[in-house]
Structures are given as C-alpha cells and as structure tokens.
Amino acid sequence: MKIIDGSTFESRLFTVPPDVMASVRAIVEDVRRRGDSAITEYTEKFDRIRIEADDFRVDGEEMRRAFLNAPDSLKGALERSARRIAAFQDAQMPENVSLEVEEGVTIRAAFDPLESAGIYVPGGSAAYPSTVLMAAVPAKVAGVKRRALFTPPRREGGVPQNILAAAHLAEVDELYGIGGAQAISAMAYGTRTIRKVEKIVGPGNIYVTAAKMAVSQDVAVDMPAGPSEVLIYAESSARAEWIVADLVAQAEHDPRAKAMLVTTSRELAAEVSSKFNEACRSCERKEILQGSCNEALAIVVPDRQRGVDLINSIAPEHLQLVGSGAEEVASLIRNAGAVFVGDYAPVPLGDYAAGTNHVLPTMGWAKRASPLSVRDFLKWKEFIRCTEEGFRRIADDAMVLASSEGLPNHANAISLRLKEAGR
C-alpha cells in the first residue's frame, strides 16, 4: 500500500483498458456469429472444461436437490438474507401515478415488469450464492417472467452446489453453466439453445464489465459493476486492525480490485499501510491479493472537507466511514454506491446479510447510477386522456409551441379538432 498526499491528489477514472475492450469485442462478435459452437470453444479456453450445447443448461431438479442437500446453516442464512432483500425491494416498488393536470385532462404512468432478464453471477476463484439472491430476488419482486442465470462452470465440471441452492430458493427459471464475455454475448443475442434477454444485470470481472459495455447498444444493461472497489474514510480514532481487515476483504475479490484509505491522520495511514502489506503477504488467496494489494492507496488529506471532496470525486462502489465523525461525514456524501456508517457496519454485512444490494456501480458510475433494485426490472408507459373541454383548455398552448418549433402539421392536428368542435 502506497501512502500519498491527498492535498494535491487527483482522482482517476477507472476504465476498461483498450486491449481488454478489443479482445472482448472479438469474443462477443464471434459468439454472435457462431453461437453455441463459439461458446463451447471459449469455455474450454478460459474455464478449462469442454461443454457441448446440450449441457449448457442445468436441470431444475438439480437445483432443487442442491438446496435440499445443503447444510441447514447455509439454507437458513440464504433464506434469511433472501427475506431481508425481498422486504427492502418490495418497499422500493413504485406505485402507478394518476394526475388531473387540468380539468378534463388526466395523465397517468403505469409500471410493468420486463419480460426477461439475464443475471450474471461471477465464478472462477470463488462461488457467489449471495449474488444470486442480490440479482434474482429483485427481479422476482418486480415480476419479471423469465429470469435466466449465467455463471462459469467449475473446472471439474458443473456449477457449484451453493449457487444451485441459491438459484432454487430465488426461483430462477433457467440456469446455464457459462461465464465470461461469451455468456454476456449469448444473453444479448441468443443462440440455438439460449434465448436472448431484454436486460443483463450483475457484477463481474473486467472482461464481463467490458462485454456488458460492448453489447449495450443492442440490449439494456444495468451498469459497470466490477471489479470491486472499497474506500474507507477514517480519522485518528479509528482502529487500524479493523480497517486492514475491511480493505483486504474487498481486495481479495479480484487482482484489479481497488482498495483505498482516505484519512486525516498520517500516523493512522502509516500503521494501516504497514499492517495491510503484512496481511497481504500472509492471508489466504495471496494469488489474488498480489495484484490488488500492489495498487492499494492510503491518501492523507489535510482536513475532513478535503476528504469528503475526494470521496465525492472518486464516487466509490463501497464507502465505509469508521471512527469519530462517521455520521457527520455520511451526511455530506453525494456519490457512492453503498455507504457503510460506523465501526459495526463493515462492507461484508452488505455483501451478504443486511438486505441492501451488493450489485453496485463501479468506475465512477455512482455519480450517475444506483444500486441494482426492482426499478432496474421495471418499465413504465404513460397515458393521456382528454375530454373535449379538457382538450380546449390546453390546445392553444400546444399550437403555440408547435408553431414556435416550425412544425405546422403538429399545429394543424390540433386546429382541425378545434374547428370541428365549433370554436
């Protein structure tokens, strides 16, 4: 972990490297063109296992058995977490709106769920049943009719049992043992064995994020959601050991994960940096941590306001506020995916059990995007109803505006009705 001066530090926008984007576009286009055979080839190349098209999809009975055979502790944790997620999502469901803007003129907005959604759940070095719940439960609450989940297969074959168990609990309709850019392309364009979806959601590594960007002109996507980012803000009273543990917890996701400390205390920065470097050498998953630890930063700022300004400029995926002043700082934050306030609100609570969502905007997108929610799975249409008297009340405004834009036929569509009505 490097210690740097925050008084002159300029936040850098995290982006997809051009070489990664180019290679991903090639995979996406190849799968779009050749379909199932390309998926088989890329799965063998990247996941080290050959799977033919007839075996892409996991049978629903296999998901059911995985749930029934799961340890009671896992089943209980999944069920309780799913219940909290569902409750929070249900509370966010928007209501239809109806408003009489003038007497005789009523406008209305009505919400409908998407017909289908593709859910990406990362795999490879770890299995994430929590992500199944984070994406599939909001889609279910929204009323999406077809929820198709994609996740990388294990090298020894099949999908991890805890993923299958979570998929059964979340009532996923389809599950495919396919990962990476090839899965994103299959969701976007379809193949002989896979139907395309209307929207793709879910986190992933840099290649998955790049693939979502590549297909975004042809299918709706949620946001860049990976690699993981954590920024911890702390003043002098914070506990260095806890900060180190929390930084390592997110750094272990991916070699490209971003782990940052922003602090007003140079002494705390030095202590955290030393202990963090030691932890990265001794913790499990050292092969992952080697990359992310080398890029970790401890940024020393002159005062709290500079720290807040820096946080809002970076717009981190996860923002953790610890030690004294956490509540005051929280009230000043505009840009962050999820904010964890206080010493006893570490990021892993949100990752698993609190009920908030862990599919969050990365790469600075928290300035303009929000956590995954039911709203990502809804669309709405608007209705206008006018009585003749209501039409008369607003017709002149419509004609004036149409004429000001140089569109006489728009105005004519109004004036014809006024003449017919005897004006």
N, C-alpha and C positions, 0 to 999 in steps of 0.2 A: 504494500500500500504506500503510495506516494503522498507526502504532505505538501500542499501548495498554498500559496497566498490567495485568499478569496477576495481581497480588495480590488484586484485587477483581473480576476478570473472571468473569462467569457465562456458562457455555456455553449457547448457544441451540440448541434442537432445530430442525433443518432440516425444514421441512414443505412440502407442496404448497399453494400459495396457493388460497384458496377460489374465486377466479374461474377459475383453471385447472381445478380439480376440476369445477366446474359445466359448463364448456364441454366437457370430456372426457366427462362422463357423458351429455351430449346426443348426442355423436358415437357413443358406444358403443351407446346405445339405438336410435339411428337405423339403424345397421348391423345391429343385432339384428333390427330390424323389417323393413327393406327389403333387406338382404343385398347382393348384388353391385352393384346399381344405386347404392346409397349409397357403396360403396367406390369406384366409378368417379368419382362426384362429388367425394368428399373428396380423392382422389388428384389430380384435376385442380385442385382449390382449393389444396391445400398443396404439392404436388410439381410443379405447373405442367405436367403432362402428362396426356393423356386415354388411359386404357387400358380396353378393354372386357373383360368377364368371361372370354372365351375366351383372352385373352392374359395373364391374371394369372400363370399357372404357366409357369415356364421349363423347356424340354425338357432331359432328362438328357443328350442328345447335345451340347447347347450347353455344359453344364458340362464334359463330357469334353474338348471341343475347346479350351475356355479353359485347362484345365490343360495339355494337350499343347502349346499355343502360348505358354504363359507363359515368361518368361526363365528360364534354368537357375538363376540366382541366387535367384529367387523360389521356384521349385519346391523347391530344396534347403532354403531357410530354412523353408518350410512343412512339408516332410517331417520335418526335424529337430525343429522345435517340436512337431509332432503326436506324434512318437515320445516326447519328454520328457513331454508332457501325459499320454499314454496310460499310460506307465510309472508316473507318480505316482498316477494314478487307479486303475490296477489294484492298486497297493499298498494303496489305501484300501477296496477291496471287502470288505464284511463277510462273515463266514462264518456259515453256519447254526449254531444253538446247540441242544444237547440236554442235558437235565439231569434226573437222577432225584432229586427233592426229598425223597421218602420211598420206602422200599422198595415197589415196585409202582405208584408214581406218577411218570410221566415227562412232562415238558413240553418243548416244542420251539418254536423260532422259525425260520421258513424265509423267505428273501428271494426276491422276484420283481421283474423289471423292469416299469415301466409299459408299457402297450400303445402309447401315443403321447405325443409331446412336441412342443410348438411352441417354436421357437427364434427369438428376435428379435435381429436384428443391425442396429445403427444405421447411418444413412447421411446423406445430405444434404450437409453440408460436407466430409465425408471418407468413405472406404470402409474397412471393418474386417475384412479376412480373418482377422486374429488372433482376433476374437470368434467367427467361425465355428468355429474349432478349439476355443476355450475351452468352448463350449457343446455342440457336436455330438460331439466326441471322448468326453467323459464319458458322454453318452447312449449312444454306441455301446458303450463298455466295459461299461456297466450292462446292455446287451442290449435297449434299447428297440427295438421292432419298426418303428415308424413315426416318423421324425424329419423334421418339416416346418419349413422355414426361411423366415422372412419378413424382407424388407429393402426400404427405399424404392428406387424406380426413379430413375434419373438424369433430369434434365430433357430431355436429348437422346434419351431412350428406353433401355430395357434396364437390366440390372443390371451393375455394374462387373465387369470381367473377373477381377480378383483375388478378388472374392467368389465368382464362379462356380468358379474354380480351386480355392479352398479347400473349397468345398462338395463338389466331386467327390472331393477327397482324403479328406474326412471321411465320405464315403459317405452324404451327405444323401439322403433318399428323395424329398422334394418341395421345391421352391424357388419362392417367389412374390415377384414384384416389387411388394410392397405394404408400406407403412410406417405409422407413427403409430398413433393410437388406433384407426383403422379396422382395422389389422392385428390388434391385440390383441382387438378385438371379434370379428373373423372366426375367430380361433383359439378363442375361448371358446365361441361359439355356432354356428359353421358358417354356410355359405351354400349356394346351389345348387351352386357349383363347388368349395367348400372344406369339407372335413370338420373338425369340431371336434376338439380335442385334450384329453387328460386333465390336462396341466400346461403352463404357459407359463413360460419362463425367458429370461433375457437382459437386458442393460443397455439404457438409452435415456435420452432427454432427460426433462424434467419431465412432458411430456404422455404419454409412454409409461409412465413410472412411475405417473402418476395413473390411466391406463387399467388397468394391472395391479391397482391397488387397487380400481378400480370393479368389476372382474369377479371379484374374489377370493372372493365368496360362491358363485359358480357353477362355478368351475374352480380347480384348485390353481395357485398361483404361487410363485416362489422367494422373492423379497424385493424391496424397493425397491433398484434398482441403477442409480442415476444421479439427477441429474448428478454428475460426478466430484468427488471430494474428495481433497485431499492435505494432510497435516500433517507438517511437518518439525521435529524436535527437534534443537537444536544448542547446544553450549556454546561458549566463547570461541575454541577452537582450530579451529573448522570453517571451510571455505573458502566465502566469500560467493559467489564466481562460480558454484560448483557448485550451491549452494543456489538461487540465482536461476534457473539453467537447469532445475533439477528442478521448481521451482514453476511456471515458465512452461509446462513440458511438460504438466502436467495442466490448467492454466488454459486452454490452447488447445482443449480438448475442447468447451466449451460456455460461453455467456455467463453461465450460472448456476453454473459450476464454483466450488468453494471451494478457495482456496489460503491456507494458514496456516503461519506460522513461530512456534514456541514456543522461546524462548531465555532463558538466564540472563544473557546479555551485552547490555547496552543499546547498546554500540558495534557489535556484530555486527548487531543489529536495524536500526540506522541505516544501516549500509553496505548490507545486503541490501535495505532499503526503497528507497534511492536507486537502486541498480543495477536492481532489479526494475522500478521505474517507468520507467526509461530503456529497459529491454528491451521492455516492453510497447508503447512508442511506436515501436520500430524493428523488432521481429520480424515475420515473416510471420504471416498470419492475424490481423491487427490488428482486423478487424471482429468477430472472436470475442473476442479478448482485452480489448477495450474494456470489456465488461460485467464479466468475471470479475476483471480487474485492479483495477477500482474498489472491489470488495468484499474484496480481499485484506487479511490482517491479519498484523502482526508483534506477538506478545504477549510482553512481557518479564516473566519470573517471578523471584521473589526467590531461589529455590533449586531444586535438582533435584526434590525431593519435591513441591513445588507444581506443577512441570511435569508430573510423572507423574500427579498427581491430576487435572490439567486434561485431559490426554490421555485418561485413562480416562472422564472425564465426557463429553467430546466423542464418543468412540468413532469415530474417523475411518475412512473407507474404506481409504485408503492412509496408513500411518505410516512415515516414513523417519527413521532415527536415524543421525546423522552426527557425526564428530569424536570427541573423547575421551568416554569414558563410555557409548558406544553399547551395548556388551554388557551393562553393568550396568543400564542403563535398560530394555533388552529384557526382562530377567528380571522386571521389575515391571509389565509391561503386561498388562492383562486384556482390554481392549476395543479391538479394531482388526480391520479386515477382513483386511489383509495387512501384515506388518511387514518392513521392509527394513533390515537391520542393517549398518552400516558405510559408508564412503565409496564403496566399489566395488559397492554393491548399490542402484543407483537404481531408481526405480519402473518405468521403461521396460523393464528386464530382465524384470520380472514381467508387464508388459503383453504381451510378445512371446515370449520365448525360454527362460525359466528352467524352465518346466514347471508352476509354480503357476498358479492360475486368476485371471483379471482380472475375472471377474464377481463382484462383492463387495458386501456390504451397505452402503448409504448411509443418511443421515438418522438416524444414531444407532443403527441396527439391529444394528451389530456388538456391541451389548450382549446381543443375544439371537438372532443369526443368524450363519451361517458362509459362507465362500466356496462358490460353486457346485461340486458334486462328484458323483460317481457316486451318492452317497446321496440326492441330490435326485431321482433317476430310479428309485429302488427303493421298494418297499413290502414289508411282511412280515406274515405271518399266524402265529398261534400255535396249537399243537396240545396237547391234554391226553389222555393215555392212562392208564387205571387198571385194575389187576387188582381182583378182589373184595377181596383182602386189603389192597391199597392204598387202596381206597375206604373200608374200615373204619377205616384209620389216620387219615383226615382228615375223616371225616363229622361227628364231634361238633363240630369247630371250625366247619364250615360252618353247622351248625344253630344254634349259639350266636350266631354273627354275624347270621344271618338273623332270629332272634328279637329280637336287640337293635335291629334296624332296623324292627321291626314288620311283617315280611313273612312271615306264617305259611305261605303256599303255597310259598315257597322252601324252608323247613324241611321241609315235607311231602314235597317231591320227594326229599329225602334220606331221611327216616324210612321211607318206603314201601319203599325198597330195603333198608334195614337189617332191616325186618320180614321181607321176602321171603328175606333171607339167613339168617334164623333167630336173629337177635340177641334 
